[in-house]
Amino acid sequence: MDIQKINQYKSSFDAITDSIKDEDGNIIEVWYARSLQLVLGYARWENFVVAIGRAIESCKTLGVKVDDHFREVTKMIALGKGAQKLPKES
């Protein structure tokens, strides 16, 4: 793979990186599945959920700690006047 293509992919992932605090107050960088879905070329959420499930199973098979790589989170959607709501699963 050429360096230009690698830089394009890196830019795509950097653009969707989010920062959160962990339980100890440390700032960590994360990617939300809905953002990764688009960067990785999945048009339908249902198809991406299957890919996530396969990745989790691969971690388990290899003895990799799943919680170090996958977290069940829900990102709130901002509404008018500062309100928030959970997104619909599509």
N, C-alpha and C positions, 0 to 999 in steps of 0.2 A: 504494500500500500504506500502510495507516495505521501510526502510530508504535507502537501496542500490538503489532501483528503483527511488526513489525521487532524490537522488544525481545524478543518470544518466541523468534524465530529466533536472535537474538544470545545469549540465555540458553542455548538448546540447544547451540549451538556452543561457548560458553564452558565448559559443563559437561563436555564431552568433550576439552577441550584438555589436552595433555600437554606436559611440558617435558623436553628432552634437551640434552646437550652436543654441539656440532659438533666437527669435527676440530681446531679451534683452541681448544677449551675454552669457547666462548661458549654461553650458554643460549639455546635457540630453542624456540618453541612449535610443536607439530605436532598433527596429527590422524591417528589410525590409521584405515585403511580400514574395519575391522570396526565401529568406533564410528560413523564417518560413514554407513555403510550403513544403520544404524537411523534416524539423524536425518533422512536424506534419503528415508526411506520405502521402502527396498528390503527385501523380505522374504527374498529368496534371494540368497546370495553370488554364485552364477553370473551372475545378472542384473547385479549391481553391478560385477563384473569386466569385463563388456562395456562398461559406462558409463565405467569407468576407462580402458579401452583407447581408447575414442573420444575422451576428453579428452586423452590422450597424443598421439594422432594429430593432434588439432586444434592442440596446441602446436607439433608439428613443422611442420605446414602453415603456421602463422603465424610460424615462425622463433623461437618462444619456447624457451628452454633448458629442456628437460624435467627435468633433474636439479635445477633450482631449485624445482620444484613437486612432483615425485614421486620417492620413494625406495623401493627394494625392501628392506623390513625384515621381520623376524619377531619378534613380541612373544611372549615366553615366558609359559607359564601356570604359576602357583605351585601346588605340591602340598604335601602334609603334610611336616613336618619340614624345611622349607626347600628341598626339591627343586623342580626346574623341568622342564618339557618343552615341546616345540613343539606348537602346536595342530593338530588335524586340519583339513584343508581340507574344507569341507562343501559 
